[in-house]
């Protein structure tokens, strides 16, 4: 039971980190396109 809870926690944190990285990449692209123009 405890292991299952820990596994769910890890999966949730991984999803959060992935979404944060995705947002960061999108912001970086926006900045790059602004610099180009």
Secondary structure, 3 states (H helix, E strand, C coil): CHHHHHHHHHHHHHHHHHHHHHHHHHHHHHHHHHHHC
